[in-house]
Amino acid sequence: MNSEPIPLGKALASFDALWSPRIVTRVNDYDVRVAKVAGEHVWHVHEDTDEFFLVLDGELRISLREPEGERTVLLPKGAVFTVPQGTEHRPYAPSGAAILMFEPTGTPTVGDRHEEIPDHVDATTGHALGT
Protein backbone atom coordinates (compact mmCIF):
# COMPACT_ATOMS: atom_id res chain seq x y z
CA MET A 1 0.00 0.00 0.00
CA ASN A 2 0.98 3.61 -0.48
CA SER A 3 2.96 5.30 2.29
CA GLU A 4 1.76 8.75 1.20
CA PRO A 5 -1.63 10.44 1.74
CA ILE A 6 -4.24 9.47 -0.85
CA PRO A 7 -6.61 12.22 -2.01
CA LEU A 8 -9.96 10.47 -2.41
CA GLY A 9 -11.06 12.82 -5.20
CA LYS A 10 -7.97 11.88 -7.18
CA ALA A 11 -8.54 8.19 -6.45
CA LEU A 12 -12.13 8.42 -7.69
CA ALA A 13 -11.06 10.37 -10.79
CA SER A 14 -8.67 7.55 -11.75
CA PHE A 15 -11.46 5.20 -12.93
CA ASP A 16 -14.91 5.35 -14.52
CA ALA A 17 -16.34 1.86 -13.94
CA LEU A 18 -19.50 1.72 -11.84
CA TRP A 19 -19.98 -0.80 -9.01
CA SER A 20 -16.29 -1.73 -9.36
CA PRO A 21 -14.52 -0.72 -6.13
CA ARG A 22 -10.86 0.25 -5.90
CA ILE A 23 -8.80 -0.54 -2.82
CA VAL A 24 -7.21 2.71 -1.64
CA THR A 25 -5.53 1.27 1.46
CA ARG A 26 -5.69 -1.48 4.05
CA VAL A 27 -6.26 -1.25 7.79
CA ASN A 28 -5.19 -4.45 9.51
CA ASP A 29 -7.21 -7.15 7.72
CA TYR A 30 -9.67 -4.70 6.14
CA ASP A 31 -9.78 -3.07 2.72
CA VAL A 32 -10.76 0.56 2.44
CA ARG A 33 -12.52 0.71 -0.93
CA VAL A 34 -13.95 3.57 -2.97
CA ALA A 35 -16.52 3.13 -5.71
CA LYS A 36 -18.63 5.08 -8.13
CA VAL A 37 -22.18 3.79 -8.15
CA ALA A 38 -25.35 4.47 -10.14
CA GLY A 39 -28.53 2.51 -10.56
CA GLU A 40 -29.06 -0.73 -8.66
CA HIS A 41 -26.58 -3.24 -7.28
CA VAL A 42 -27.84 -6.76 -6.54
CA TRP A 43 -29.63 -8.19 -3.51
CA HIS A 44 -26.93 -10.00 -1.54
CA VAL A 45 -25.80 -11.16 1.91
CA HIS A 46 -22.44 -11.16 3.68
CA GLU A 47 -22.90 -14.06 6.11
CA ASP A 48 -19.88 -13.41 8.33
CA THR A 49 -19.15 -9.68 8.18
CA ASP A 50 -20.78 -6.30 8.55
CA GLU A 51 -20.48 -3.84 5.64
CA PHE A 52 -19.66 -0.17 6.33
CA PHE A 53 -20.67 2.61 3.90
CA LEU A 54 -19.69 6.31 3.86
CA VAL A 55 -21.22 8.50 1.15
CA LEU A 56 -18.56 10.83 -0.26
CA ASP A 57 -20.77 12.45 -2.88
CA GLY A 58 -24.35 12.11 -4.04
CA GLU A 59 -26.93 9.99 -2.29
CA LEU A 60 -27.04 6.24 -1.64
CA ARG A 61 -30.04 4.16 -0.68
CA ILE A 62 -29.78 0.72 0.84
CA SER A 63 -32.79 -1.59 0.89
CA LEU A 64 -32.73 -4.11 3.72
CA ARG A 65 -34.68 -7.31 4.25
CA GLU A 66 -34.97 -7.67 8.02
CA PRO A 67 -37.06 -9.94 10.25
CA GLU A 68 -39.53 -7.05 10.73
CA GLY A 69 -39.85 -6.58 6.97
CA GLU A 70 -38.23 -4.64 4.18
CA ARG A 71 -37.05 -1.05 4.61
CA THR A 72 -34.79 1.43 2.86
CA VAL A 73 -32.25 3.72 4.49
CA LEU A 74 -31.29 6.99 2.80
CA LEU A 75 -27.69 8.13 3.07
CA PRO A 76 -26.96 11.68 1.92
CA LYS A 77 -23.42 12.96 1.37
CA GLY A 78 -21.43 12.58 4.59
CA ALA A 79 -23.68 9.87 6.09
CA VAL A 80 -22.46 6.50 7.30
CA PHE A 81 -24.33 3.22 7.73
CA THR A 82 -23.36 -0.32 8.64
CA VAL A 83 -25.29 -3.27 7.25
CA PRO A 84 -25.18 -6.01 9.89
CA GLN A 85 -23.78 -9.39 8.87
CA GLY A 86 -26.38 -11.81 7.60
CA THR A 87 -28.73 -9.01 6.44
CA GLU A 88 -29.90 -9.24 2.84
CA HIS A 89 -29.41 -5.82 1.24
CA ARG A 90 -29.28 -3.97 -2.07
CA PRO A 91 -27.52 -0.61 -2.46
CA TYR A 92 -28.73 1.72 -5.17
CA ALA A 93 -28.12 5.27 -6.27
CA PRO A 94 -30.76 6.65 -8.64
CA SER A 95 -28.68 9.75 -9.46
CA GLY A 96 -25.23 8.32 -8.82
CA ALA A 97 -22.89 8.54 -5.84
CA ALA A 98 -19.33 8.04 -4.69
CA ILE A 99 -18.89 5.80 -1.66
CA LEU A 100 -16.20 4.50 0.69
CA MET A 101 -16.51 1.03 2.25
CA PHE A 102 -14.66 -0.98 4.90
CA GLU A 103 -14.72 -4.73 4.38
CA PRO A 104 -12.45 -7.61 5.36
CA THR A 105 -9.83 -8.20 2.66
CA GLY A 106 -11.15 -10.69 0.13
CA THR A 107 -14.83 -9.96 0.73
CA PRO A 108 -16.77 -10.33 -2.55
CA THR A 109 -18.79 -7.28 -3.60
CA VAL A 110 -21.76 -9.54 -4.27
CA GLY A 111 -21.60 -11.28 -0.90
CA ASP A 112 -21.82 -14.95 -0.09
CA ARG A 113 -25.34 -15.31 -1.49
CA HIS A 114 -26.85 -13.13 -4.20
CA GLU A 115 -29.34 -12.83 -7.00
CA GLU A 116 -28.21 -13.12 -10.61
CA ILE A 117 -25.46 -10.58 -11.22
CA PRO A 118 -26.37 -8.00 -13.87
CA ASP A 119 -23.75 -6.93 -16.44
CA HIS A 120 -23.23 -3.51 -14.84
CA VAL A 121 -22.12 -5.00 -11.49
CA ASP A 122 -18.48 -6.11 -11.11
CA ALA A 123 -18.31 -9.26 -8.99
CA THR A 124 -14.88 -8.72 -7.43
CA THR A 125 -12.99 -8.57 -4.16
CA GLY A 126 -11.84 -5.07 -5.15
CA HIS A 127 -9.27 -3.83 -7.64
CA ALA A 128 -5.99 -2.16 -6.84
CA LEU A 129 -6.12 1.59 -7.28
CA GLY A 130 -4.87 2.51 -10.73
CA THR A 131 -6.29 -0.60 -12.46
N, C-alpha and C positions, 0 to 999 in steps of 0.2 A: 504494500500500500504506500501511498504518497506520504512523505514526511513534511510536506508543506501544506499550508491552508488551501482548501478547495472551495472556490466561489461556486455556490450552487447554481447561480444564474449561468455561469460559464459551462458548468457540467450539463445543465439542461439544454443549452444551446448547441452542444456537441453532437446531438442526435435528434432525429425526427420521428422515429418509430413509436407508435402508440402501444400501450400495454406491454412494454418491453423494457423492464427496469434495468438501470445501470448501477453497479455497485460503486459507491463513491469512497467508502472506507469500511473498515471492520472494527468492531468493538468486542473484544474477547471472542466469543463464538458466534457473534451476530453480524450480519451484513447490514449496512446502512445503504439503502437503495433509493434512487430517485427515478421517477417515471412521468411521462406525459400520458395523459389518459383522455379519452373522449368516447362517448357512447357507452355501451354496456360491456362489462367483463362477463364472467360466467359464474353461475351459482357453484360454490365449492366450499369445502370444509378442510381445515387444518386440524387433524385429530389431536396432535400432541403439542401445539404451540399457539399462543396468542398471536395476533397480528396488529401492529401499531401503525397508525396513519397520522401524518401531519400534512395539512393542505398548505402548500407554498403559494399557490396562485389559483384563482378560479374557485370552483365549488364542487365538492364531491358528495355524493349520496351513497349510503351503504344500506341495502336492504338486508334484513336479518330474519331468519326463521328460528324463533325461540319457542320454548314450551308454551308460553302464553299466546303465541300467534306470530304473525308476520308484522314487522314494523320497519320503517326507514328512518335513519338518522341523517341529518343534514349537516355537513361540515363546510362552513365558509372558510375563506382564506384565514390562516392562522389557527384554525381549530385542530384539536387532536382527538383521536378516538382509538380505543383498543377493542378489537373483536375477540371475545374469549375463545379459547381453544374448544373445538368440538361444535362451534356454532356455524351453521350453514349461512353463507352470506354472498352478496353480489354487489361489488362496487360499480357505480356508474356516474358519469359526468356528462349531462346533456349538452353543456356548452364548452366542455373541455376543462382540464385542470392540470396542475403540476403537483405531484405529491412526493413525500418522503416516507419510507417505511423502514421499520426495524424487524428483522426476521432472522431466526437461526440460519447460519450459513448452510446452504444446500436445500433450503425450503423451496419447493416448487410453487410458482406463481398461481397455479391452478389447484393447489391443495392436494390432499390425499384422496379425496373423492370429488368428482365434479361432473357436470353435465357435458355434453358434446362441446368441444372447443371450437369456436368460430374462427375463421381465417384471420380476423383482425386481432386476435389474442395470441401473444407469444407464450407458449408453455415452456418456461425456462426456470433455472435457479438463479437468474440474474446474469447480466453480461458485464464484463470489465468495462470501466469507463474508457471511452475512446474507441469502442468497437461497435 
